[in-house]
Amino acid sequence: MDDQRIAYLFETAKAGSIRGAAERLQVNASTISRQIALLEREMAIPLLERLARGIRPTEAGRMLIDYHAQQNIARTDVMAKIQELNALTRGSIQVVIGEGFIDDLLSGPLQDFCRDHPGLTLSIDVLATNGIIRAITEDEAQIGLVFNPPFDERLSTIARIKGSVCAIVPAGHPLTKLGHQPGLDELIAYPMASLTHSFGVQQLIDSAFQKAHLSLHPTLRTNSFTLLRKFAASRLGIALMPAFVALHELEDGVVEALPVADDLLQAAEIHIVTRRGRQLPPSAQHLLGHLRYHLKAFGAAKTDE
């Protein structure tokens, strides 16, 4: 069906005559008459009844007129919704993060964003590094927060910052009294908790120990950053992670974060990623900027209420 011909039919029925429609649309009456005749030929059924005074749509003509009216309504609704998206009053954003970012998100950035944009819906899934990369590259999520991701040409890094792996130790631990950054060989003298290998941070830690020709035999292996932090806070031993992950414990003074004398661990990075080539809607682009400038992992300063 030709939408322009249907539009002529709609305007003719609305005006009650072809001449009235021509005046309204500022086109020749013969043009409208010819296009409606072509539409009738295409549909193989009369669409207008010629009356003594004006015209009247047939049942088939009324169906096409109703169709055109519904299309106009749908077009208006879509344009209004697009304007709402641009105004950040409507939309949904899918985010995937590592567990270590939860406390940082909940310490202010997430509340601020949701308060300022109540019409937006956030979906946040907590995954290990491999799951984050899969979700982003397969378009299951728009934005990913990930620690030290492996190179993947399908990923685009929007922002990155140094996120050195530190030794999180109980306050007053012997390692805090060394007077220098502890080396890996000094760390393994104490009970240690570590993550499973699916986490990017643990993959980096394992690589560092292998490069140093040292074996890591953790007392506890877990898939939970929370358990890792509690292990150190409970004075059971030490754990390796970026300092921002243990933010609350550090602020409470129950643990200390010690930089480790290892090039690999000091060169680690935190990334905000999307799929390369994906065009994000305005809502997701706004959240990207918000996270970049308000996450403590990216250097945002703590502010007092």
Phi, psi and omega in degrees: 000142178267115184296327179294319178296321178295324178297320176297318178299316180299312182292326178294315178295323181292321181278338181087359178196159178292321180297320179295320178294321180297318179295320181294319184269351181059048174229166179292141178299325180296327179295314180296316181299318181293318182292323177292322178297320177295323179292320177297321178294320179295320181278343181061038180199143177296142181245340179229145171256126178274117182257173179300322177236099177087205183224168176214134181291142172285178178299319178294321178297320179297324178299316180291323178295318178296321178300314181296319179297319179294323177296320178296318179296315180298320180296318179297317179297316181296317180296321178295319180292323177295320177297323177294322177298316180295331180272001180061034176253359179209150175135166178230146182231128179256123183235141173236137184221158168283154183301329182297344181270354187300307183298322179297314179299316185279353181280002178155313185303317183290317180298317181299315183294315181294323179293320183283339184226068185295341180278350180270147178248126179256133172244120183236119177250138179260119185223162170284172187306312182299321180292323178297313181298317179297315182297321180287312184289337178260014175061027174278343178216156182265324186231138177233137172251117189216145179265123173047058181292147174292157180297133176213119185296345179278348182265145172239122178274117181277325179208148177214154178207151178298134180222064186307142174280127180247163170271115177269113188236153175302146179304134180080008180300149179308329180296336181285349185255009184291327184086004177207167177293128180291145174268169180300324181295332178278332180291321187288357176283352184239154176303139185224145173252145180219164178272169173286165189288349180288347180272135180301322180296322180287325176300320178293317180298314179299321179296320180296316179294320179296318180297327180274002181059042178239150179256133178260120179236083186293146173290326181223133172238132188213164173254021184234121174295327179300314179295324178299314180294317181294329178301314180287318182296332180274006177065028177276341181163205184242163178217150180253126180189164173297145185300325185296338180293328180259035186305310184295317180295323177293317180294327179282349178079014182272344177224166173232151179252118182250120173303142182258138181282074179209127184298318181298314183290328180281340182267003182297154183226154172253134184236143162256122188235154169224175175282134180302129177089352181280132177268111182277147175291164182305323181298315180291323178296322179293319178297322177305310180296322180297314181294319183300324186257357182237348176285135177295330177300334179258020171092008179295134181282147176286134178244142179274140179289000000 
